Amino acid sequence: MNTPPSLKYVDPREFPVVSHELMTKEWCTLHRLIEEISRVQTRLGTPLEEVEDYILVRELGHKIRNKLHILQLWAELGMVDRDELMLELSAG
C-alpha cells in the first residue's frame, strides 16, 4: 500500500515552518526594542530621567529576553533555517 504524499513524514529541518518574512519581522522588532531600551537607559541617573524610566527599562528587558527565547526555540525545534538564523545573528 502506497502512502499518499500528503501523509508522508517531512523532516522539518528541510522545510522550515517560520517564513523569512516572519523571521525578519521578529529581528526588526528586537532591534527596535534594543534601541528603545538604550535610549531610556541613557536617561537613568540624570536630570532627564522620567518617573517611569526604571519600570520601562525592566519591561523592555523582559520583551527583549522573550524575543530572544522565541528565536532560540525556533532554531532548536528546526522551525527556521539555521543558516538564516546565523546570518541574522552575525548581522546584528
Secondary structure by P-SEA (a helix, b strand, c coil): cccccccccccccccccccaaaaaaaaaaaaaaaaaaaaaaaaccccccccaaaaaaaaaaaaaaaaaaaaaaaaaaccccaaaaaaaaaac
